[in-house]
C-alpha cells in the first residue's frame, strides 16, 4: 500500500475549506468587477494586520529546526503592503485602517501559535497564506490591475518579483512539507490548523461584506 505524501493529503483534506473561502460573495464581487476600489482597499488593510502577525511569527521561528526551512525573504509581504496602503490611502494610512473582528481573532491565533513555539501550527498558517498568494492570488492581482487601472502601485502585495517561477517555488515547498518527519498525530494537528486558517479567511470576507453593508 503506497503512502500518500503529506502535501497531497493536506490539499485533499482542506480543499472544501479552500473552496468555501474562495466562494465568499465579497471576493466574488471583487473578482468579477462588481466590487469597488474601496472594497479592495478594505481587503488590503486587513491583509496588513494578518501579515504583520505572520511575519512577526516568522522572525520568532527563524532558528526553529523545522519551521526555518519554510521561511524565505522572497515571500515577505509587509514592505509591499505598506507601499500599497500609502499609494491607496496617502501618507497617514496607518490612522485610516483598523482590524475587523475576524482579523483580531486571526491575529490572536497566529500570536498564540508563535507564543507556544508550535512549528507545525506556524507552518499551517504560513502554508495557507503564501501558497494561496502564489496560486489564486496571482489571478486576483491581475484582475485588480484590470478593474482599477493599477500598474504595480497598489498591487505590490501580489507581485513576487524575487520568485522567478511560482510553480517551481510551490513544488519545492510541497517537497519540504513531505520531508518533515511529523508523527501521524502531528500531521492531523497541522491539517486541522490549516482548516482553522481557511475558516478565518472565509469569516473575514463575511466581515468585509458586513462592514460594506453598514457603510
FIDRENLO-826493 format. One record per residue (C-alpha): residue number from 0; residue in three letters; z negated, x, y. Coordinates in steps of 0.02 Angstrom, whole numbers, always signed. Example, Ala and Ser with C-alpha at 12.3 -4.5 7.8 and 13.67 -1.06 7.14 Angstrom:
R     k     r        w        u        v
R     0   Ala     -390     +615     -225
R     1   Ser     -357     +684      -53
//
This chain:
R     k     r        w        u        v
R     0   Unk       +0       +0       +0
R     1   Unk      +52      +75     +166
R     2   Unk      -74      +75     +308
R     3   Unk      -13       +1     +472
R     4   Unk      -25     +128     +615
R     5   Unk     -164      +81     +736
R     6   Unk      -46      +65     +885
R     7   Unk      +57      -61     +787
R     8   Unk      -98     -160     +734
R     9   Unk     -156     -159     +915
R    10   Unk       +9     -227     +977
R    11   Unk      +20     -361     +844
R    12   Unk     -161     -419     +862
R    13   Unk     -156     -430    +1052
R    14   Unk      +21     -497    +1075
R    15   Unk      -30     -680    +1104
R    16   Unk     -159     -624    +1234
R    17   Unk      -23     -522    +1319
R    18   Unk      +90     -674    +1322
R    19   Unk      -47     -782    +1400
R    20   Unk      -65     -653    +1537
R    21   Unk     +121     -640    +1575
R    22   Unk     +145     -828    +1570
R    23   Unk      +21     -868    +1708
R    24   Unk     +105     -975    +1841
R    25   Unk      +60     -858    +1985
R    26   Unk     +159     -716    +1909
R    27   Unk     +298     -832    +1855
R    28   Unk     +321     -886    +2036
R    29   Unk     +322     -705    +2096
R    30   Unk     +449     -654    +1964
R    31   Unk     +568     -799    +1997
R    32   Unk     +565     -781    +2185
R    33   Unk     +459     -938    +2214
R    34   Unk     +311     -831    +2269
R    35   Unk     +287     -766    +2446
R    36   Unk     +261     -593    +2519
R    37   Unk      +79     -645    +2548
R    38   Unk      +62     -685    +2362
R    39   Unk     +124     -511    +2321
R    40   Unk       +3     -431    +2444
R    41   Unk     -141     -530    +2368
R    42   Unk      -96     -457    +2197
R    43   Unk      -85     -279    +2264
R    44   Unk     -257     -299    +2345
R    45   Unk     -336     -348    +2178
R    46   Unk     -249     -202    +2091
R    47   Unk     -333      -87    +2217
R    48   Unk     -508     -134    +2159
R    49   Unk     -462     -130    +1974
R    50   Unk     -382      +42    +1981
R    51   Unk     -520     +110    +2091
R    52   Unk     -640      +70    +1947
R    53   Unk     -521     +128    +1810
R    54   Unk     -482     +294    +1892
R    55   Unk     -665     +325    +1933
R    56   Unk     -698     +295    +1747
R    57   Unk     -559     +417    +1703
R    58   Unk     -647     +551    +1805
R    59   Unk     -806     +519    +1704
R    60   Unk     -712     +535    +1538
R    61   Unk     -610     +688    +1590
R    62   Unk     -705     +802    +1471
R    63   Unk     -728     +674    +1331
R    64   Unk     -652     +743    +1170
R    65   Unk     -563     +579    +1129
R    66   Unk     -528     +494    +1296
R    67   Unk     -468     +651    +1387
R    68   Unk     -306     +653    +1284
R    69   Unk     -253     +491    +1367
R    70   Unk     -295     +539    +1546
R    71   Unk     -146     +605    +1642
R    72   Unk     -122     +637    +1828
R    73   Unk      +54     +566    +1806
R    74   Unk      -24     +394    +1785
R    75   Unk     -139     +398    +1938
R    76   Unk     -106     +243    +2046
R    77   Unk     -236     +250    +2185
R    78   Unk     -136     +352    +2313
R    79   Unk      +14     +237    +2289
R    80   Unk      -94      +81    +2307
R    81   Unk     -170     +146    +2468
R    82   Unk       +3     +184    +2538
R    83   Unk      +68      +14    +2484
R    84   Unk      -77      -78    +2567
R    85   Unk      -58      +22    +2728
R    86   Unk     +127      -22    +2731
R    87   Unk      +95     -206    +2691
R    88   Unk      -61     -238    +2797
R    89   Unk      -72      -99    +2925
R    90   Unk     -194      +42    +2960
R    91   Unk     -354      -62    +2941
R    92   Unk     -303     -137    +2773
R    93   Unk     -472      -98    +2696
R    94   Unk     -558     -228    +2804
R    95   Unk     -424     -357    +2762
R    96   Unk     -450     -359    +2572
R    97   Unk     -590     -415    +2458
R    98   Unk     -605     -437    +2269
R    99   Unk     -587     -609    +2191
R   100   Unk     -722     -668    +2068
R   101   Unk     -624     -615    +1912
R   102   Unk     -589     -445    +1991
R   103   Unk     -776     -421    +2020
R   104   Unk     -812     -458    +1836
R   105   Unk     -666     -350    +1779
R   106   Unk     -729     -202    +1881
R   107   Unk     -906     -229    +1816
R   108   Unk     -841     -222    +1637
R   109   Unk     -746      -59    +1668
R   110   Unk     -902      +12    +1752
R   111   Unk    -1010      -41    +1602
R   112   Unk     -894      +43    +1478
R   113   Unk     -897     +202    +1582
R   114   Unk    -1087     +198    +1601
R   115   Unk    -1105     +179    +1412
R   116   Unk     -989     +327    +1386
R   117   Unk     -888     +221    +1263
R   118   Unk     -723     +313    +1245
R   119   Unk     -642     +176    +1141
R   120   Unk     -682      +45    +1272
R   121   Unk     -613     +153    +1412
R   122   Unk     -454     +184    +1312
R   123   Unk     -437       -4    +1283
R   124   Unk     -435      -37    +1471
R   125   Unk     -327     +117    +1505
R   126   Unk     -200      +61    +1374
R   127   Unk     -194     -119    +1438
R   128   Unk     -161      -70    +1618
R   129   Unk      -50      +84    +1610
R   130   Unk      +55      +37    +1459
R   131   Unk      +85     -130    +1545
R   132   Unk     +133      -41    +1706
R   133   Unk     +258      +68    +1612
R   134   Unk     +329      -85    +1521
R   135   Unk     +340     -254    +1608
R   136   Unk     +277     -176    +1768
R   137   Unk     +442      -87    +1791
R   138   Unk     +536     -253    +1794
R   139   Unk     +406     -327    +1914
R   140   Unk     +431     -181    +2034
R   141   Unk     +620     -203    +2035
R   142   Unk     +604     -391    +2063
R   143   Unk     +484     -365    +2210
R   144   Unk     +609     -244    +2287
R   145   Unk     +745     -376    +2268
R   146   Unk     +643     -526    +2327
R   147   Unk     +559     -443    +2478
R   148   Unk     +685     -309    +2527
R   149   Unk     +570     -163    +2486
R   150   Unk     +643       +8    +2452
R   151   Unk     +497     +117    +2397
R   152   Unk     +368      +71    +2529
R   153   Unk     +264      -75    +2466
R   154   Unk     +306      -49    +2282
R   155   Unk     +244     +130    +2258
R   156   Unk     +121      +65    +2129
R   157   Unk     +266      +30    +2011
R   158   Unk     +356     +196    +2039
R   159   Unk     +301     +330    +1915
R   160   Unk     +402     +471    +1990
R   161   Unk     +309     +601    +1887
R   162   Unk     +363     +520    +1723
R   163   Unk     +544     +557    +1680
R   164   Unk     +552     +437    +1532
R   165   Unk     +426     +294    +1523
R   166   Unk     +490     +257    +1346
R   167   Unk     +450     +433    +1285
R   168   Unk     +283     +433    +1375
R   169   Unk     +234     +269    +1289
R   170   Unk     +289     +336    +1119
R   171   Unk     +178     +490    +1143
R   172   Unk      +34     +380    +1199
R   173   Unk      +50     +274    +1041
R   174   Unk      +54     +431     +934
R   175   Unk     -107     +486    +1017
R   176   Unk     -185     +315     +978
R   177   Unk     -134     +334     +796
R   178   Unk     -209     +509     +789
R   179   Unk     -384     +457     +842
R   180   Unk     -498     +456     +690
R   181   Unk     -593     +295     +726
R   182   Unk     -681     +200     +588
R   183   Unk     -611      +28     +543
R   184   Unk     -759      -48     +637
R   185   Unk     -723      +52     +794
R   186   Unk     -539       +5     +786
R   187   Unk     -592     -178     +783
R   188   Unk     -704     -149     +935
R   189   Unk     -560      -68    +1030
R   190   Unk     -440     -211     +987
R   191   Unk     -572     -337    +1043
R   192   Unk     -591     -244    +1209
R   193   Unk     -403     -247    +1238
R   194   Unk     -411     -436    +1214
R   195   Unk     -552     -441    +1342
R   196   Unk     -444     -342    +1465
R   197   Unk     -296     -461    +1441
R   198   Unk     -413     -609    +1470
R   199   Unk     -468     -534    +1636
R   200   Unk     -285     -518    +1686
R   201   Unk     -249     -699    +1643
R   202   Unk     -404     -759    +1737
R   203   Unk     -355     -652    +1887
R   204   Unk     -190     -745    +1901
R   205   Unk     -286     -909    +1894
R   206   Unk     -398     -845    +2035
R   207   Unk     -247     -794    +2136
R   208   Unk     -170     -967    +2114
R   209   Unk     -334    -1050    +2166
R   210   Unk     -352     -938    +2319
R   211   Unk     -173     -980    +2369
R   212   Unk     -204    -1167    +2348
R   213   Unk     -365    -1155    +2451
R   214   Unk     -273    -1064    +2590
//
